[in-house]
């Protein structure tokens, strides 16, 4: 996650919009669910 953030912040001209969209569609929902589960435990 941190490495991807570094690419998006510092090498954004090399980031393919298609790959960003795929990440948002495929990976973000499971990450969000994990964060929500963790927050619900507190």
C-alpha positions in Angstrom: 0.0 0.0 0.0 2.7 2.4 0.9 4.7 1.6 -2.2 1.7 2.2 -4.4 1.1 5.5 -2.7 4.7 6.6 -3.4 4.3 5.8 -7.0 1.0 7.7 -7.2 2.5 10.7 -5.5 5.9 10.8 -7.1 5.8 9.0 -10.4 2.2 9.7 -11.3 3.1 10.4 -15.0 4.0 6.7 -15.2 0.8 5.4 -13.7 -1.7 3.9 -16.2 -5.2 5.0 -15.5 -6.5 1.5 -16.3 -4.4 0.0 -13.6 -5.6 2.5 -11.0 -9.2 1.9 -12.0 -8.6 -1.9 -11.7 -7.1 -1.5 -8.3 -10.0 0.6 -7.1 -12.6 -1.8 -8.4 -10.8 -5.1 -7.4 -8.8 -4.4 -4.3 -10.3 -1.4 -2.5 -13.6 -3.1 -1.5 -11.7 -5.8 0.5 -9.4 -3.3 2.0 -12.3 -1.1 3.1 -14.1 -4.1 4.6 -11.0 -5.0 6.6 -10.6 -1.5 7.9 -14.3 -1.3 8.8 -14.0 -4.6 10.7 -11.0 -3.4 12.6 -12.6 -0.1 13.5 -15.8 -1.9 14.7 -13.7 -3.9 17.2 -12.6 -0.7 19.0 
